[in-house]
Amino acid sequence: MDVDARIEQLSDQVERVGENLRDLDDYTARRLLGSSRLSGITARVWQEAEVDLAALWQEYVALVDHVAALTRLRGHRPRPARHAQIQLESMLDGSTVIVAGPPLDPMARSLVGAVAPSTAHHSDDLLRQMSATFDRIGGLVSRVDEVWSETIPRGAAELQALTDVAAAAAAAQVRVPNTAKRVRDQLETLVQLGRDDPLALDLTVAEKTITDAGAERNALIAAIQVRHNADDLAHTVRVAIAEAGRAIEAAHTTIHAVAPKIDSSIDSVELGPLIRELKVLIMDLDQIMDRASSDWGSTGRRLAELEKRALGISSAASHTAATVLKLLDTRDELRGRLTAFQAKAIGLGLAENIGLDQRFQAAVDELYSAPCSLERAEALVSAYRDQLERANREVT
């Protein structure tokens, strides 16, 4: 490669070095590292990186000066003069890039020594050295950027979300498990560490902690929902208990309304067991709700069982009332049968039959008396029917 091509190549490389250094300098994470109060590993490593970054700029300036010197020496002739050619090749092939070092302490200098020592480098060697330094600083900045722009925002958001849900759980009397409290404390510590000393943060541990916090938050949300469901179910149980009480009261009213009309064992119908069961159910509900905050999941299942019991009491009371009312239906049915048999007797011309009339009157007296004996009334109606059938055969 001739001298002109080598100068052009080096010039292009130096130009790209400048662009990349400026981009790194303007990178958000790099600027934040320069302005933030750091601690621990990050503070130490970044302090060293700032020295290296300053050295990169110093080396870049040396390369710019080197390229400028080559360009001036080359001049504008179509071909360089012989002596210029030799000097250019020497500058390109030798260690002729002079990089000024940091100023020496005054007490470390000799009387005629340089204020800042300088070192000479071959351009290719210097570029390789600078590339390694740039990659190391870039990797450091990228790692910090990942922590600050991704991990910490996610961790902080999850920390706030878990804190809010834990507060909502406490307000809803849902116990916050120790695992949730422990994960929250761990996440808070990691977020603070990531802000102050991002290079000390173990990303694997951070990711696991964030995931665990999300799982604890979701578990608390589910527990709060169970709590609200339990409230709704408790209301449903109270409604069912009230319905059971009304069903027992309706059965009691029905018994007392029917008892004077029907002579049977109706007075022995016992509502006492249902009333006692209802009182126990009410006490059970109070106990369950008093202890609910320790385990809302089991509370929901126990409330569902109470609802079944309350519905069972209502069903039993309603069945009792229906059974009592059926006695009146039976009496009315017997009255209707007796009336039908009488109409048949009249149609057969047996209305004046003394025996039939006596049996009819006996049945009427029983069916329309209070209290009415259904057993006796049914026997009298059956006797009237049988007598009617015999009298009809005799006439025939």
Backbone hydrogen bonds, N-H to C=O, Kabsch-Sander energy under -0.5 kcal/mol:
donor,donor_aa,acceptor,acceptor_aa,energy
6,R,2,D,-2.0
7,I,3,V,-2.6
8,E,4,D,-2.4
9,Q,5,A,-2.4
10,L,6,R,-2.4
11,S,7,I,-2.6
12,D,8,E,-2.4
13,Q,9,Q,-2.3
14,V,10,L,-2.6
15,E,11,S,-2.2
16,R,12,D,-2.1
17,V,13,Q,-2.2
18,G,14,V,-2.2
19,E,15,E,-2.1
20,N,16,R,-2.7
21,L,17,V,-2.5
22,R,18,G,-2.3
23,D,19,E,-2.5
24,L,20,N,-2.3
25,D,21,L,-2.3
26,D,22,R,-2.0
27,Y,23,D,-0.8
27,Y,24,L,-0.7
31,R,27,Y,-2.5
32,L,28,T,-2.5
33,L,29,A,-2.4
34,G,30,R,-1.6
35,S,31,R,-1.1
36,S,32,L,-1.9
38,L,36,S,-1.0
39,S,196,D,-1.8
42,T,39,S,-0.7
43,A,39,S,-1.2
44,R,40,G,-1.9
45,V,41,I,-3.0
46,W,42,T,-3.0
47,Q,43,A,-1.8
48,E,44,R,-1.8
49,A,45,V,-2.4
50,E,46,W,-2.5
51,V,47,Q,-1.3
52,D,48,E,-2.1
53,L,49,A,-2.7
54,A,50,E,-2.4
55,A,51,V,-2.0
56,L,52,D,-2.2
57,W,53,L,-1.9
58,Q,54,A,-2.1
59,E,55,A,-2.8
60,Y,56,L,-2.6
61,V,57,W,-2.4
62,A,58,Q,-1.9
63,L,59,E,-2.2
64,V,60,Y,-2.6
65,D,61,V,-2.6
66,H,62,A,-2.2
67,V,63,L,-2.7
68,A,64,V,-2.4
69,A,65,D,-2.4
70,L,66,H,-2.3
71,T,67,V,-2.4
72,R,68,A,-2.4
73,L,69,A,-2.3
74,R,70,L,-2.3
75,G,71,T,-1.8
85,Q,81,A,-2.9
86,I,82,R,-2.3
87,Q,83,H,-2.1
88,L,84,A,-2.9
89,E,85,Q,-2.4
90,S,86,I,-2.0
91,M,87,Q,-2.2
92,L,88,L,-2.3
93,D,89,E,-2.4
94,G,90,S,-2.0
96,T,94,G,-1.7
97,V,121,H,-2.6
98,I,96,T,-0.8
99,V,97,V,-0.6
99,V,119,T,-3.3
100,A,98,I,-0.6
101,G,117,P,-3.4
104,L,115,V,-3.1
108,A,105,D,-2.4
109,R,105,D,-0.5
109,R,106,P,-1.1
113,G,110,S,-0.7
119,T,99,V,-2.6
121,H,97,V,-1.9
126,L,122,H,-2.9
127,L,123,S,-2.4
128,R,124,D,-2.1
129,Q,125,D,-2.4
130,M,126,L,-2.8
131,S,127,L,-2.4
132,A,128,R,-2.1
133,T,129,Q,-2.0
134,F,130,M,-3.1
135,D,131,S,-2.7
136,R,132,A,-2.0
137,I,133,T,-2.4
138,G,134,F,-3.1
139,G,135,D,-2.6
140,L,136,R,-1.9
141,V,137,I,-2.7
142,S,138,G,-2.5
143,R,139,G,-2.3
144,V,140,L,-2.3
145,D,141,V,-2.7
146,E,142,S,-2.4
147,V,143,R,-1.9
148,W,144,V,-3.0
149,S,145,D,-3.0
150,E,146,E,-1.5
151,T,146,E,-2.0
152,I,147,V,-3.2
154,R,150,E,-1.9
155,G,151,T,-2.9
156,A,152,I,-3.2
157,A,153,P,-2.4
158,E,154,R,-2.5
159,L,155,G,-2.5
160,Q,156,A,-2.4
161,A,157,A,-2.4
162,L,158,E,-2.8
163,T,159,L,-2.3
164,D,160,Q,-2.6
165,V,161,A,-2.5
166,A,162,L,-2.5
167,A,163,T,-2.0
168,A,164,D,-2.3
169,A,165,V,-2.5
170,A,166,A,-2.3
171,A,167,A,-2.3
172,A,168,A,-1.6
173,Q,170,A,-1.4
174,V,169,A,-3.4
175,R,173,Q,-0.5
175,R,293,S,-1.0
181,K,177,P,-1.7
182,R,178,N,-2.8
183,V,179,T,-2.5
184,R,180,A,-2.2
185,D,181,K,-2.2
186,Q,182,R,-2.4
187,L,183,V,-2.6
188,E,184,R,-2.4
189,T,185,D,-2.2
190,L,186,Q,-2.4
191,V,187,L,-2.6
192,Q,188,E,-2.1
193,L,189,T,-2.5
194,G,190,L,-2.9
195,R,191,V,-1.6
196,D,192,Q,-2.1
197,D,193,L,-3.6
200,A,197,D,-1.8
201,L,198,P,-1.2
203,L,201,L,-0.8
206,A,202,D,-2.7
207,E,203,L,-2.7
208,K,204,T,-2.1
209,T,205,V,-2.5
210,I,206,A,-2.5
211,T,207,E,-2.4
212,D,208,K,-2.9
213,A,209,T,-2.4
214,G,210,I,-2.1
215,A,211,T,-2.1
216,E,212,D,-2.4
217,R,213,A,-2.5
218,N,214,G,-2.5
219,A,215,A,-2.2
220,L,216,E,-2.2
221,I,217,R,-2.5
222,A,218,N,-2.3
223,A,219,A,-2.1
224,I,220,L,-2.6
225,Q,221,I,-2.2
226,V,222,A,-2.4
227,R,223,A,-2.3
228,H,224,I,-2.6
229,N,225,Q,-2.8
230,A,226,V,-2.6
231,D,227,R,-2.1
232,D,228,H,-2.4
233,L,229,N,-2.8
234,A,230,A,-3.0
235,H,231,D,-2.2
236,T,232,D,-2.1
237,V,233,L,-2.6
238,R,234,A,-2.4
239,V,235,H,-2.3
240,A,236,T,-2.5
241,I,237,V,-2.7
242,A,238,R,-2.4
243,E,239,V,-2.4
244,A,240,A,-2.4
245,G,241,I,-2.5
246,R,242,A,-2.2
247,A,243,E,-2.4
248,I,244,A,-2.4
249,E,245,G,-2.4
250,A,246,R,-2.7
251,A,247,A,-2.3
252,H,248,I,-2.6
253,T,249,E,-2.5
254,T,250,A,-2.4
255,I,251,A,-2.5
256,H,252,H,-2.2
257,A,253,T,-1.8
258,V,254,T,-2.4
259,A,255,I,-2.6
261,K,258,V,-1.7
262,I,258,V,-1.7
263,D,372,C,-4.0
264,S,262,I,-1.1
267,D,264,S,-0.6
268,S,265,S,-2.0
269,V,266,I,-1.7
271,L,269,V,-0.7
275,I,271,L,-2.2
276,R,272,G,-2.7
277,E,273,P,-2.5
278,L,274,L,-2.2
279,K,275,I,-2.0
280,V,276,R,-2.2
281,L,277,E,-2.3
282,I,278,L,-2.0
283,M,279,K,-2.0
284,D,280,V,-2.6
285,L,281,L,-2.2
286,D,282,I,-2.0
287,Q,283,M,-2.3
288,I,284,D,-2.6
289,M,285,L,-2.3
290,D,286,D,-1.9
291,R,287,Q,-1.6
292,A,289,M,-0.5
294,S,291,R,-1.3
295,D,292,A,-1.5
299,T,295,D,-1.6
300,G,296,W,-2.0
301,R,297,G,-1.4
302,R,298,S,-2.5
303,L,299,T,-2.5
304,A,300,G,-2.0
305,E,301,R,-1.5
306,L,302,R,-2.0
307,E,303,L,-2.3
308,K,304,A,-1.7
309,R,305,E,-2.0
310,A,306,L,-2.7
311,L,307,E,-2.6
312,G,308,K,-2.0
313,I,309,R,-2.2
314,S,310,A,-2.3
315,S,311,L,-2.4
316,A,312,G,-2.5
317,A,313,I,-2.7
318,S,314,S,-2.6
319,H,315,S,-2.4
320,T,316,A,-2.2
321,A,317,A,-2.3
322,A,318,S,-2.5
323,T,319,H,-2.5
324,V,320,T,-2.2
325,L,321,A,-2.5
326,K,322,A,-1.9
327,L,323,T,-0.8
327,L,324,V,-1.0
328,L,324,V,-0.8
329,D,325,L,-1.8
330,T,326,K,-2.5
331,R,327,L,-2.2
332,D,328,L,-2.7
333,E,329,D,-2.5
334,L,330,T,-2.2
335,R,331,R,-2.2
336,G,332,D,-2.2
337,R,333,E,-2.4
338,L,334,L,-2.5
339,T,335,R,-2.3
340,A,336,G,-2.2
341,F,337,R,-2.5
342,Q,338,L,-2.2
343,A,339,T,-2.1
344,K,340,A,-1.9
345,A,341,F,-2.2
346,I,342,Q,-2.5
347,G,343,A,-2.1
348,L,344,K,-1.5
349,G,346,I,-1.2
350,L,345,A,-3.0
353,N,350,L,-1.7
354,I,352,E,-0.5
357,D,353,N,-2.7
358,Q,354,I,-2.2
359,R,355,G,-2.0
360,F,356,L,-2.7
361,Q,357,D,-2.4
362,A,358,Q,-2.0
363,A,359,R,-2.1
364,V,360,F,-2.5
365,D,361,Q,-2.6
366,E,362,A,-1.9
367,L,363,A,-2.8
368,Y,364,V,-2.1
369,S,366,E,-1.1
372,C,261,K,-2.8
374,L,372,C,-0.9
377,A,373,S,-3.1
378,E,374,L,-2.6
379,A,375,E,-1.7
380,L,376,R,-2.4
381,V,377,A,-2.5
382,S,378,E,-2.3
383,A,379,A,-2.3
384,Y,380,L,-2.3
385,R,381,V,-2.2
386,D,382,S,-2.7
387,Q,383,A,-2.6
388,L,384,Y,-2.2
389,E,385,R,-2.3
390,R,386,D,-2.1
391,A,387,Q,-2.7
392,N,388,L,-2.1
393,R,389,E,-1.8
394,E,390,R,-2.4
395,V,391,A,-2.1
396,T,392,N,-2.1
